[in-house]
């Protein structure tokens, strides 16, 4: 059974752990050069953006019968 808002619209929620800041925080070795760190962060950022985009698109398709899709987040 899905949830309903006060006006009766059906609501779906996405998994907030897939889009939260903690899920996108990485640790980099202190032995890396600044250039290696920058390159790694850029590659990882692009990959994470694609993962989140794919997850949200899949969620939208999975909940296409819902009128409202809640996407809670907290960055900073």
Residue pairs with C-beta under 8 A, 6 or more apart in sequence:
2 10
2 11
2 12
2 66
3 10
3 11
3 13
4 10
4 11
5 11
5 68
9 67
9 68
10 65
10 66
10 67
10 68
11 66
11 67
11 68
11 69
11 70
12 59
12 62
12 63
12 66
12 68
12 69
12 70
13 69
13 70
13 72
14 55
14 56
14 59
14 69
14 70
14 71
14 72
15 55
15 59
16 71
16 72
16 73
17 23
18 51
18 52
18 55
19 52
19 55
19 56
19 71
19 73
20 73
20 74
21 74
21 75
21 76
24 48
26 41
26 44
28 37
28 40
28 41
32 40
56 71
59 69
60 69
63 69
